[in-house]
Amino acid sequence: MIPERGDILHLQFDPASGKEMQGQHFCLVVSSATFNQRFRLAMVCPISGGAAELARDSGFLVPLMGFGLRTDGAVHAHQIKSLDWVVRRASFVEKAPNLIVQQVLDCLTAALTDD
């Protein structure tokens, strides 16, 4: 399995420190399959059901509710990580709708620009 952009995976986020997500979580893959295969890394944003009030108030949480997904919670677009999906034993869960993926990519673009 090579993760593709839009895949929801389940994997281990440890080791982590500070305000980073810890333990096993679901995540949304935002990098391309070409990148993921070439580097054996995937850029992912964790998914959690936690409050994350600052992220929510800042517009960096993308909810999954209402799309008919088995995965609950919201994508934390402010916590992008590049992780070794092989070593962390990522397992495919389901594919996210393009609308969710685009909202997350828009959040990442906003975080990386000074507009």
N, CA, C and O of each residue as an XYZ file, in Angstrom:
460
protein
N       0.839     -1.181      0.000
C       0.000      0.000      0.000
C       0.883      1.243      0.000
O       1.756      1.388      0.856
N       0.662      2.120     -0.937
C       1.289      3.442     -0.961
C       0.180      4.447     -0.643
O      -0.791      4.545     -1.393
N       0.309      5.189      0.450
C      -0.739      6.160      0.788
C      -0.897      7.208     -0.313
O       0.079      7.631     -0.932
N      -2.125      7.610     -0.539
C      -2.443      8.646     -1.519
C      -3.083      9.833     -0.822
O      -3.666      9.702      0.254
N      -2.964     10.998     -1.457
C      -3.625     12.184     -0.910
C      -5.117     11.879     -0.743
O      -5.768     11.376     -1.659
N      -5.641     12.193      0.443
C      -7.051     11.951      0.732
C      -7.305     10.671      1.499
O      -8.417     10.449      1.978
N      -6.290      9.818      1.626
C      -6.458      8.597      2.414
C      -6.527      8.940      3.896
O      -5.789      9.800      4.377
N      -7.402      8.274      4.602
C      -7.413      8.334      6.061
C      -6.733      7.068      6.540
O      -7.139      5.954      6.209
N      -5.681      7.270      7.333
C      -4.890      6.163      7.862
C      -5.005      6.128      9.373
O      -5.436      7.095     10.001
N      -4.616      5.006      9.944
C      -4.476      4.888     11.392
C      -3.017      4.528     11.627
O      -2.514      3.557     11.062
N      -2.330      5.318     12.470
C      -0.913      5.046     12.733
C      -0.481      5.615     14.069
O      -1.241      6.306     14.746
N       0.746      5.313     14.433
C       1.336      5.711     15.705
C       2.008      7.078     15.551
O       2.852      7.252     14.672
N       1.643      8.047     16.394
C       2.251      9.379     16.351
C       3.428      9.514     17.316
O       4.149     10.510     17.259
N       3.638      8.541     18.196
C       4.765      8.613     19.135
C       6.044      8.206     18.415
O       6.001      7.323     17.558
N       7.166      8.813     18.730
C       7.344      9.764     19.834
C       6.819     11.150     19.473
O       6.885     11.580     18.322
N       6.305     11.824     20.473
C       5.797     13.188     20.319
C       6.161     13.955     21.578
O       6.474     13.363     22.611
N       6.117     15.266     21.483
C       6.407     16.075     22.663
C       5.590     17.359     22.615
O       5.023     17.716     21.582
N       5.541     18.041     23.747
C       4.830     19.313     23.820
C       3.354     19.177     23.489
O       2.666     18.312     24.031
N       2.866     20.035     22.597
C       1.452     20.064     22.228
C       1.140     19.140     21.058
O       0.016     19.143     20.556
N       2.117     18.349     20.615
C       1.896     17.440     19.495
C       0.967     16.299     19.907
O       0.927     15.904     21.072
N       0.231     15.785     18.943
C      -0.629     14.621     19.190
C       0.246     13.436     19.575
O       1.328     13.239     19.022
N      -0.232     12.666     20.515
C       0.509     11.509     20.982
C      -0.334     10.259     20.822
O      -1.562     10.331     20.784
N       0.330      9.106     20.728
C      -0.359      7.830     20.658
C      -0.855      7.519     19.261
O      -0.429      8.127     18.279
N      -1.769      6.554     19.193
C      -2.328      6.149     17.915
C      -3.494      7.067     17.552
O      -4.363      7.361     18.372
N      -3.480      7.503     16.304
C      -4.533      8.398     15.825
C      -4.843      8.086     14.377
O      -4.068      7.440     13.672
N      -5.991      8.562     13.962
C      -6.310      8.597     12.555
C      -5.674      9.863     11.989
O      -5.425     10.818     12.724
N      -5.413      9.871     10.691
C      -4.837     11.054     10.061
C      -5.263     11.105      8.603
O      -5.657     10.099      8.012
N      -5.174     12.305      8.039
C      -5.476     12.518      6.631
C      -4.171     12.761      5.890
O      -3.387     13.624      6.284
N      -3.932     12.015      4.827
C      -2.735     12.187      4.008
C      -2.947     13.386      3.093
O      -3.951     13.461      2.385
N      -1.988     14.337      3.107
C      -2.079     15.514      2.254
C      -1.006     15.536      1.169
O      -1.091     16.343      0.244
N      -0.015     14.680      1.262
C       1.028     14.608      0.235
C       0.607     13.632     -0.855
O      -0.283     12.803     -0.662
N       1.265     13.749     -2.000
C       0.925     12.901     -3.152
C       1.495     11.500     -2.998
O       2.451     11.287     -2.253
N       0.909     10.557     -3.699
C       1.417      9.177     -3.688
C       2.846      9.120     -4.211
O       3.648      8.320     -3.729
N       3.173      9.956     -5.189
C       4.533      9.990     -5.736
C       5.537     10.365     -4.652
O       6.570      9.711     -4.507
N       5.235     11.423     -3.886
C       6.095     11.837     -2.775
C       6.199     10.723     -1.740
O       7.291     10.383     -1.285
N       5.049     10.160     -1.374
C       5.008      9.143     -0.321
C       5.830      7.914     -0.696
O       6.519      7.346      0.152
N       5.764      7.504     -1.950
C       6.519      6.337     -2.391
C       8.005      6.651     -2.466
O       8.833      5.854     -2.024
N       8.347      7.807     -3.022
C       9.755      8.154     -3.216
C      10.508      8.282     -1.902
O      11.622      7.773     -1.776
N       9.914      8.957     -0.919
C      10.603      9.227      0.338
C      10.232      8.269      1.466
O      10.853      8.298      2.528
N       9.221      7.417      1.247
C       8.703      6.539      2.306
C       8.251      7.358      3.513
O       8.296      6.893      4.651
N       7.824      8.557      3.245
C       7.248      9.467      4.226
C       5.910      9.922      3.672
O       5.697      9.930      2.460
N       5.020     10.295      4.560
C       3.753     10.892      4.136
C       3.506     12.117      5.002
O       3.690     12.079      6.218
N       3.089     13.195      4.367
C       2.689     14.372      5.119
C       1.230     14.189      5.495
O       0.365     14.019      4.635
N       0.972     14.228      6.798
C      -0.360     13.930      7.306
C      -0.792     14.983      8.321
O       0.034     15.651      8.945
N      -2.096     15.111      8.466
C      -2.672     15.932      9.528
C      -3.489     15.003     10.414
O      -4.324     14.247      9.917
N      -3.253     15.053     11.734
C      -3.982     14.167     12.636
C      -5.471     14.485     12.695
O      -5.902     15.605     12.422
N      -6.234     13.475     13.057
C      -7.674     13.601     13.244
C      -7.975     13.273     14.695
O      -7.516     12.256     15.216
N      -8.746     14.135     15.348
C      -9.064     13.920     16.749
C     -10.446     14.477     17.052
O     -10.969     15.328     16.333
N     -11.015     13.978     18.125
C     -12.299     14.483     18.591
C     -12.145     15.501     19.691
O     -13.136     15.930     20.281
N     -10.899     15.903     19.984
C     -10.629     16.854     21.061
C     -11.139     18.247     20.763
O     -11.454     18.569     19.618
N     -11.222     19.073     21.792
C     -11.785     20.422     21.681
C     -10.955     21.343     20.796
O     -11.493     21.928     19.855
N      -9.669     21.489     21.067
C      -8.759     22.329     20.292
C      -9.385     23.681     19.966
O      -9.504     24.058     18.801
N      -9.779     24.398     21.001
C     -10.524     25.647     20.824
C      -9.783     26.684     19.990
O     -10.387     27.329     19.133
N      -8.475     26.858     20.226
C      -7.716     27.847     19.468
C      -7.696     27.493     17.981
O      -7.881     28.361     17.128
N      -7.472     26.218     17.677
C      -7.460     25.788     16.274
C      -8.840     25.965     15.647
O      -8.952     26.387     14.496
N      -9.881     25.644     16.399
C     -11.249     25.800     15.883
C     -11.554     27.274     15.632
O     -12.076     27.636     14.578
N     -11.227     28.120     16.608
C     -11.491     29.554     16.478
C     -10.675     30.183     15.352
O     -11.099     31.179     14.766
N      -9.512     29.613     15.043
C      -8.642     30.139     13.989
C      -8.956     29.553     12.624
O      -8.369     29.972     11.626
N      -9.866     28.596     12.559
C     -10.260     28.013     11.284
C      -9.364     26.893     10.794
O      -9.351     26.597      9.599
N      -8.611     26.259     11.689
C      -7.693     25.201     11.287
C      -8.189     23.795     11.602
O      -7.429     22.834     11.481
N      -9.448     23.657     12.004
C     -10.054     22.343     12.187
C     -11.068     22.131     11.069
O     -11.919     22.984     10.813
N     -10.966     20.993     10.416
C     -11.892     20.659      9.335
C     -12.709     19.457      9.798
O     -12.181     18.347      9.870
N     -13.990     19.657     10.114
C     -14.814     18.562     10.633
C     -15.134     17.520      9.572
O     -15.288     17.834      8.392
N     -15.231     16.267     10.023
C     -15.562     15.153      9.139
C     -17.052     14.825      9.180
O     -17.542     14.039      8.369
N     -17.764     15.424     10.116
C     -19.184     15.128     10.314
C     -20.003     15.483      9.069
O     -19.761     16.501      8.421
N     -20.960     14.638      8.755
C     -21.871     14.912      7.670
C     -21.439     14.381      6.314
O     -22.098     14.646      5.308
N     -20.340     13.635      6.273
C     -19.844     13.112      5.003
C     -20.006     11.598      4.887
O     -19.578     11.000      3.900
N     -20.623     10.977      5.896
C     -20.847      9.543      5.849
C     -19.605      8.707      6.082
O     -19.557      7.543      5.685
N     -18.600      9.286      6.722
C     -17.360      8.560      7.002
C     -17.482      7.762      8.297
O     -18.242      8.130      9.192
N     -16.734      6.677      8.388
C     -16.662      5.913      9.637
C     -15.791      6.635     10.656
O     -15.971      6.462     11.862
N     -14.852      7.439     10.180
C     -13.928      8.155     11.051
C     -14.611      9.397     11.607
O     -15.168     10.192     10.849
N     -14.573      9.570     12.932
C     -15.168     10.723     13.604
C     -14.104     11.756     13.928
O     -12.912     11.451     13.954
N     -14.545     12.975     14.173
C     -13.641     14.017     14.643
C     -13.415     15.097     13.610
O     -14.244     15.339     12.732
N     -12.258     15.745     13.740
C     -11.900     16.834     12.837
C     -10.421     16.720     12.496
O      -9.612     16.263     13.303
N     -10.085     17.146     11.283
C      -8.697     17.157     10.834
C      -8.029     18.396     11.421
O      -8.541     19.507     11.281
N      -6.892     18.206     12.076
C      -6.124     19.296     12.676
C      -5.098     19.785     11.653
O      -3.961     19.313     11.626
N      -5.509     20.732     10.817
C      -4.648     21.209      9.738
C      -3.465     22.021     10.249
O      -2.544     22.304      9.483
N      -3.466     22.399     11.512
C      -2.361     23.155     12.096
C      -1.258     22.242     12.646
O      -0.262     22.737     13.172
N      -1.419     20.922     12.533
C      -0.434     19.995     13.080
C       0.092     19.033     12.016
O       0.199     17.835     12.275
N       0.418     19.531     10.835
C       0.944     18.689      9.765
C       2.261     18.051     10.214
O       3.094     18.680     10.867
N       2.417     16.779      9.839
C       3.625     16.025     10.197
C       4.080     15.232      8.978
O       3.263     14.819      8.154
N       5.369     15.025      8.872
C       5.928     14.136      7.861
C       6.383     12.886      8.599
O       7.336     12.926      9.378
N       5.692     11.768      8.348
C       5.932     10.554      9.126
C       6.276      9.368      8.223
O       5.811      9.276      7.087
N       7.086      8.483      8.745
C       7.438      7.244      8.055
C       6.266      6.279      8.204
O       6.101      5.644      9.246
N       5.468      6.179      7.168
C       4.252      5.377      7.231
C       4.538      3.885      7.282
O       3.683      3.115      7.717
N       5.712      3.460      6.851
C       6.061      2.031      6.895
C       6.396      1.631      8.335
O       5.819      0.685      8.873
N       7.325      2.352      8.948
C       7.756      2.038     10.314
C       6.613      2.202     11.310
O       6.516      1.452     12.281
N       5.757      3.175     11.067
C       4.634      3.431     11.979
C       3.436      2.541     11.683
O       2.366      2.713     12.267
N       3.622      1.590     10.774
C       2.620      0.582     10.440
C       1.244      1.188     10.139
O       0.232      0.823     10.737
N       1.248      2.110      9.205
C      -0.010      2.757      8.819
C      -0.955      1.746      8.200
O      -0.548      0.895      7.408
N      -2.209      1.851      8.568
C      -3.231      1.011      7.952
C      -4.292      1.919      7.328
O      -4.707      2.915      7.920
N      -4.713      1.555      6.137
C      -5.728      2.319      5.417
C      -7.084      2.115      6.088
O      -7.456      0.994      6.434
N      -7.813      3.209      6.265
C      -9.144      3.154      6.866
C     -10.214      3.442      5.817
O     -11.129      2.644      5.617
N     -10.093      4.588      5.151
C     -11.067      4.981      4.134
C     -10.544      6.199      3.390
O      -9.517      6.774      3.752
N     -11.254      6.577      2.361
C     -10.899      7.729      1.534
C     -11.789      8.909      1.911
O     -13.007      8.770      2.016
N     -11.171     10.071      2.115
C     -11.936     11.281      2.430
C     -12.448     11.922      1.143
O     -11.797     11.831      0.102
N     -13.610     12.569      1.210
C     -14.124     13.289      0.041
C     -13.182     14.431     -0.362
O     -12.485     15.002      0.476
N     -13.177     14.746     -1.642
C     -12.311     15.816     -2.156
C     -12.557     17.146     -1.462
O     -11.623     17.928     -1.289
N     -13.796     17.421     -1.059
C     -14.105     18.683     -0.388
C     -13.319     18.827      0.917
O     -12.795     19.903      1.207
N     -13.233     17.764      1.696
C     -12.465     17.794      2.945
C     -10.987     18.002      2.638
O     -10.332     18.836      3.262
N     -10.468     17.250      1.684
C      -9.047     17.370      1.328
C      -8.740     18.800      0.900
O      -7.732     19.366      1.325
N      -9.587     19.389      0.072
C      -9.347     20.761     -0.396
C      -9.408     21.764      0.745
O      -8.620     22.709      0.770
N     -10.326     21.581      1.690
C     -10.402     22.490      2.843
C      -9.118     22.422      3.661
O      -8.616     23.451      4.113
N      -8.584     21.220      3.853
C      -7.337     21.063      4.609
C      -6.183     21.713      3.849
O      -5.372     22.419      4.447
N      -6.102     21.483      2.544
C      -5.044     22.104      1.738
C      -5.151     23.628      1.778
O      -4.130     24.315      1.798
N      -6.364     24.161      1.789
C      -6.553     25.609      1.904
C      -6.046     26.122      3.251
O      -5.444     27.193      3.321
N      -6.284     25.370      4.307
C      -5.777     25.747      5.632
C      -4.247     25.754      5.639
O      -3.624     26.663      6.188
N      -3.660     24.743      5.031
C      -2.191     24.672      4.976
C      -1.626     25.825      4.169
O      -0.609     26.403      4.552
N      -2.257     26.167      3.073
C      -1.808     27.308      2.262
C      -1.878     28.594      3.088
O      -0.961     29.414      3.045
N      -2.957     28.765      3.832
C      -3.111     29.959      4.678
C      -2.028     30.002      5.749
O      -1.529     31.079      6.074
N      -1.661     28.862      6.296
C      -0.636     28.821      7.338
C       0.756     29.116      6.788
O       1.630     29.571      7.525
N       0.967     28.861      5.506
C       2.298     29.001      4.912
C       2.492     30.309      4.147
O       3.571     30.557      3.609
N       1.469     31.135      4.095
C       1.582     32.422      3.401
C       1.325     33.561      4.361
O       0.733     33.372      5.424
N       1.771     34.735      3.983
C       1.634     35.920      4.839
C       0.502     36.842      4.429
O       0.562     38.042      4.699
N      -0.511     36.324      3.795
C      -1.612     37.178      3.332
C      -2.550     37.540      4.451
O      -3.529     38.253      4.230
